[in-house]
Amino acid sequence: MRLAKYLAHCGVASRRASESLIAAGRVSVGGRRVTDPARDVDESSGVAVDGEPVAPEPRETWAVHKPVGVTSTAREPGPRTAVVELVESDARLYPVGRLDVDSSGLILLTNDGELANRLTHPRYGIPRTYRMRLRGRASEADLRRLRQGVELEDGPTAPARVRRLGPREVEITIREGRNRQVRRMAEAVGNQAAELTRIGFGPVRLGRLREGGARRLREDEVERLWKDSAS
């Protein structure tokens, strides 16, 4: 197995992030630093990251209801809580994508780097659904613009699915993962997000999971994530 894929399989990081670790010289094989992500390795190769041996571990995927103020990181050096601290697991979990610190709702954690890569890679277009409460009333013209795509500083957005929930509340589904994208889309139509909650990631829904709570996904739910990312 190629080194970058092996690290992802061990739950160290996604494949792309593993390639960065290798390029940075933080990975060794048999005690010697390796910078080639395509190097063939297996469990007997003596792979280590920052001097710590790594090996495959049972794969876990969790759904977490992230509160506002919690960071979407594996570890947080500051006083704020990292989202992985909300899960009682000994696995080396890390977030699948990001959910900004001012937003709440569903975020997935996993130690399956290959799955994380599939769920976040732009080519697969996994849908993310949000409930957004706006500071101002949203007109039908505003909703049409959001549905068609709006111009942002980093380029136009793809068409979105938008459903009105109330005068100042909408449900919006996008298939891109740009930084703070939904908030910036609201600003592009002259409004602002007062509250933003992610309620769906692919086939997984937030449902009644309490704020700050976590649940391990069932095997059939993980299989559905793989199936949706392959379509």
C-alpha positions as CSV (number, residue, x, y, z in Angstrom):
1,M,0.0,0.0,0.0
2,R,1.3,3.5,-0.8
3,L,2.6,5.4,2.2
4,A,0.0,8.3,2.0
5,K,-2.9,5.8,1.8
6,Y,-1.4,3.7,4.6
7,L,-1.3,6.8,6.9
8,A,-4.9,7.6,6.0
9,H,-5.8,3.9,6.7
10,C,-4.2,4.2,10.1
11,G,-6.3,7.2,10.9
12,V,-3.4,9.7,11.0
13,A,-5.0,12.1,8.6
14,S,-6.7,12.3,5.2
15,R,-4.7,11.2,2.2
16,R,-4.0,14.7,1.1
17,A,-3.0,15.8,4.6
18,S,-0.8,12.7,4.9
19,E,1.0,13.7,1.7
20,S,1.7,17.1,3.4
21,L,3.1,15.3,6.5
22,I,5.4,13.2,4.3
23,A,6.6,16.3,2.3
24,A,7.4,18.0,5.6
25,G,9.7,15.2,6.5
26,R,7.7,14.1,9.5
27,V,7.3,10.5,8.4
28,S,9.8,7.7,8.6
29,V,9.9,4.1,7.4
30,G,12.2,1.7,9.2
31,G,13.8,4.6,11.1
32,R,14.6,6.5,7.9
33,R,12.8,9.7,6.8
34,V,10.8,9.3,3.7
35,T,9.4,12.1,1.4
36,D,7.9,9.9,-1.3
37,P,4.1,9.4,-0.7
38,A,4.1,6.6,-3.2
39,R,6.5,4.4,-1.2
40,D,5.1,0.9,-0.7
41,V,4.6,0.0,2.9
42,D,2.7,-2.5,5.1
43,E,2.3,-3.2,8.8
44,S,5.8,-4.7,9.1
45,S,7.5,-1.6,7.5
46,G,7.9,0.3,10.8
47,V,6.1,3.5,9.8
48,A,6.2,6.4,12.3
49,V,5.0,10.0,12.4
50,D,7.1,12.4,14.4
51,G,8.9,9.3,15.8
52,E,5.7,7.7,17.0
53,P,4.8,4.3,15.4
54,V,1.5,4.1,13.6
55,A,-0.6,1.1,12.7
56,P,-4.1,0.5,11.5
57,E,-6.9,0.8,14.0
58,P,-10.6,-0.2,13.9
59,R,-12.4,2.4,11.9
60,E,-14.9,4.7,13.5
61,T,-17.2,7.5,12.2
62,W,-19.2,9.7,14.5
63,A,-21.8,12.4,14.1
64,V,-21.4,15.3,16.5
65,H,-23.7,18.3,17.3
66,K,-21.1,21.0,17.5
67,P,-22.0,24.0,19.6
68,V,-21.1,27.6,18.8
69,G,-17.6,28.4,20.2
70,V,-16.2,24.8,19.6
71,T,-13.5,24.6,17.0
72,S,-13.6,22.1,14.1
73,T,-10.1,20.8,15.0
74,A,-8.5,17.6,16.3
75,R,-6.7,19.6,19.0
76,E,-7.1,23.2,20.2
77,P,-4.1,25.0,21.8
78,G,-6.2,27.8,23.1
79,P,-8.9,27.9,25.8
80,R,-11.7,26.9,23.4
81,T,-12.9,23.3,23.1
82,A,-11.9,21.2,20.1
83,V,-14.8,19.1,18.6
84,V,-13.0,15.8,19.1
85,E,-13.2,16.4,22.9
86,L,-16.9,15.9,22.6
87,V,-16.5,12.2,21.7
88,E,-15.6,9.4,24.1
89,S,-13.3,7.3,22.0
90,D,-9.7,6.2,22.1
91,A,-9.4,6.4,18.3
92,R,-7.4,9.1,16.6
93,L,-10.4,11.0,15.2
94,Y,-10.4,14.2,13.2
95,P,-13.1,16.3,11.6
96,V,-14.4,15.7,8.1
97,G,-14.1,19.2,6.7
98,R,-14.8,22.2,8.8
99,L,-17.7,24.1,10.4
100,D,-16.8,27.6,11.5
101,V,-16.6,28.4,15.2
102,D,-19.6,30.7,15.0
103,S,-21.8,28.0,13.5
104,S,-23.4,25.0,15.2
105,G,-24.7,21.6,14.0
106,L,-23.6,18.4,12.4
107,I,-20.0,17.6,11.9
108,L,-18.6,14.1,11.2
109,L,-15.5,12.8,12.9
110,T,-13.6,9.7,11.6
111,N,-10.3,7.9,11.7
112,D,-10.9,6.6,8.2
113,G,-8.8,8.9,6.0
114,E,-10.0,7.5,2.7
115,L,-13.6,8.1,3.6
116,A,-12.8,11.6,4.8
117,N,-11.0,12.3,1.5
118,R,-14.0,11.1,-0.5
119,L,-16.5,13.2,1.5
120,T,-14.5,16.4,1.2
121,H,-13.1,16.2,-2.3
122,P,-14.8,18.7,-4.6
123,R,-15.2,16.1,-7.4
124,Y,-17.8,14.2,-5.4
125,G,-20.0,17.1,-4.5
126,I,-21.4,15.7,-1.2
127,P,-24.4,17.9,-0.2
128,R,-24.3,19.9,3.0
129,T,-27.6,21.2,4.3
130,Y,-27.9,24.2,6.7
131,R,-30.7,26.0,8.5
132,M,-30.0,29.8,8.4
133,R,-31.7,32.5,10.3
134,L,-31.2,35.9,8.6
135,R,-30.9,39.3,10.2
136,G,-33.2,40.8,7.5
137,R,-36.2,39.5,5.6
138,A,-35.3,37.4,2.5
139,S,-37.2,38.4,-0.7
140,E,-38.1,35.9,-3.4
141,A,-35.6,37.6,-5.6
142,D,-32.9,36.9,-3.0
143,L,-33.8,33.3,-2.9
144,R,-33.7,33.0,-6.7
145,R,-30.2,34.5,-6.7
146,L,-29.0,32.0,-4.1
147,R,-30.6,29.1,-6.1
148,Q,-28.9,30.3,-9.3
149,G,-25.5,31.0,-7.7
150,V,-24.0,34.2,-6.5
151,E,-20.6,35.9,-7.2
152,L,-18.1,35.7,-4.3
153,E,-14.6,37.0,-4.1
154,D,-13.2,33.6,-4.9
155,G,-15.6,33.0,-7.8
156,P,-19.2,32.2,-8.5
157,T,-21.0,29.6,-6.4
158,A,-22.7,26.6,-8.0
159,P,-26.5,26.6,-7.9
160,A,-28.0,25.8,-4.4
161,R,-31.2,24.3,-3.3
162,V,-33.0,26.8,-1.1
163,R,-36.3,26.4,0.8
164,R,-38.0,29.2,2.8
165,L,-38.8,28.2,6.4
166,G,-40.0,31.6,7.5
167,P,-39.7,35.4,6.8
168,R,-36.1,35.3,8.0
169,E,-35.3,31.7,7.9
170,V,-34.2,29.4,5.1
171,E,-32.9,25.9,4.5
172,I,-30.0,25.8,2.0
173,T,-28.1,22.9,0.5
174,I,-24.8,23.3,-1.2
175,R,-22.3,20.9,-2.8
176,E,-19.2,23.0,-2.2
177,G,-17.1,23.4,0.9
178,R,-15.6,26.8,0.7
179,N,-14.6,28.7,3.8
180,R,-17.7,30.3,5.5
181,Q,-19.5,29.9,2.1
182,V,-23.1,30.0,3.3
183,R,-22.5,33.2,5.4
184,R,-20.8,34.8,2.4
185,M,-23.7,33.8,0.1
186,A,-26.1,35.6,2.5
187,E,-23.9,38.7,2.4
188,A,-23.8,38.6,-1.4
189,V,-27.5,39.2,-1.5
190,G,-27.3,42.0,1.0
191,N,-28.2,40.1,4.1
192,Q,-26.4,38.4,7.0
193,A,-26.6,35.1,8.8
194,A,-27.7,35.7,12.5
195,E,-27.6,31.9,13.2
196,L,-26.3,29.1,11.1
197,T,-26.8,25.4,11.9
198,R,-25.7,22.5,9.7
199,I,-28.5,19.9,9.7
200,G,-27.2,17.4,7.1
201,F,-24.0,16.0,5.6
202,G,-24.7,13.7,2.7
203,P,-27.2,11.1,3.9
204,V,-26.6,11.8,7.6
205,R,-29.0,14.1,9.5
206,L,-28.6,16.0,12.7
207,G,-32.0,14.9,13.9
208,R,-32.6,15.0,17.6
209,L,-28.9,14.8,18.6
210,R,-28.5,17.2,21.5
211,E,-26.1,20.1,21.3
212,G,-22.7,18.8,22.4
213,G,-23.8,15.2,21.9
214,A,-22.2,12.6,19.7
215,R,-23.2,9.2,18.4
216,R,-21.2,6.6,16.5
217,L,-22.6,5.9,13.0
218,R,-24.1,2.5,12.3
219,E,-22.4,0.3,9.7
220,D,-25.3,0.9,7.3
221,E,-24.9,4.7,7.6
222,V,-21.2,4.5,6.9
223,E,-21.9,2.3,3.9
224,R,-24.4,4.9,2.6
225,L,-21.7,7.6,2.9
226,W,-19.4,5.5,0.8
227,K,-22.2,4.8,-1.7
228,D,-23.1,8.5,-2.0
229,S,-19.5,9.6,-2.5
230,A,-19.1,7.0,-5.2
231,S,-22.0,8.2,-7.3
